[in-house]
Structure formats: C-alpha cells, structure tokens
Amino acid sequence: MRCMSLTVLITSLATIGLPPPAFSWPTAQQESPARPRQSRPSQKPPAAEPVEKTEPDLKSQDSDEAMRRALTNLSTQIGLLTDELRRMRRETERYSGTMELLLNEDRLAKLEDKIQDAADHKAQLDAREQEIGRRLRNIQGELVLRGGLRRDETETAIRNELQRAMEDVRSQQLVYQQRIAELNEQASRLRARVETLRKRLELSELKTEKQDK
C-alpha cells in the first residue's frame, strides 16, 4: 500500500515537472568501536629568543654602575678618614701624655727644691742645737764671758736663756721634720706618677712605630 502511494506521488510530480523527492531509508549502521586516543609526546617550548635591551634598561644599568662606583669611592674615603682620625687620636694622646709628664716633672723638681730647702734649714737647726748644748755644758765659760757680781744669779739666767733657746730650736726641728716627711711623701707619689707616664709614652711610641711599618 505504501509502495503504491509513493508511485502515484512520483508520477504526479513528474507530470508537473518537479524532481522527485529523495527519501532515505533507514539502514542499520554498525558503529565502529571507539579507538583509544594516543597521547602525543609533549613538546618543549621553543627557546626564548634574546631580547634586545631597550634604552631604559641601559640607563638603569649605567645608573647602577655609577651608584656602585660612588659607594666604593665613599667607602674608600671613609676608610681614609678613619685612619686619619685614629692617627690624630694617637697624636693627641701622646701630646696630652707628654704635657702631663712635663707638668709632673716640673712639680717634682719644685717639690725636691722645697725638700732641699727644708733639709738645709733643718741642718742649721741641728747645728744650733749642738751649739746650745755645748754652751750649756760650758756654763763656766759663759760666766767668764758675761761676768757679773752675783755669780749664782748670772749662771741661772744664762742656763735659763740657753734652755729656752734649746726648746725653741727643738720645736722648729720638729716642724721641719714633719714638713720634710710630708714633702717626701708627695715626692714619692709624684715620682711614681712620672715613671708611669714615661713608660706609657714609651709603649705608645713603640706601638706607633709598629703601626707605621
């Protein structure tokens, strides 16, 4: 029945001059099994081509190089300045040490002069003491020199006078003994200080010579 309807339709179309329609009959198609995909080997990315440096890059490099040179020069100048400051400090320390040594030597010299003067005065007092002692032992000679009608009173007066002179001399001797002891103590401290300063200066000069070599 279906075939007859199609034949009539085709004949009618041919009569009016139209092409017959194309009918597709369903056909059983066997689907082919899907084949597994083969993995393609990974390809390495092409090497990057060298890029020419642009003008800003060149300026940046020049600026970095100038900065490095400036820093190097600054570091050199700082090193030289540090050495100069170290040398000036050594010179200042040596100068101050020398001045202190000279001042202490001058003080010691003056102190030794005072000690000598005190010792000389003490020696004169010692001689005076010996003289008064000799006169006390020779009262008869003093009486002959002085004379006088009342011998006993004259002798007593001479003896008292010499005793007072002896006490005065011995009092002065005690004062000068204490003075000399104090001066000697000060001189001992100054001598020790002077010796310390001399050794310090000698060590400083040796150290300076080693650093200069």
Order of alpha helices (4+ residues) and beta strands (2+ residues): alpha-alpha-alpha-alpha
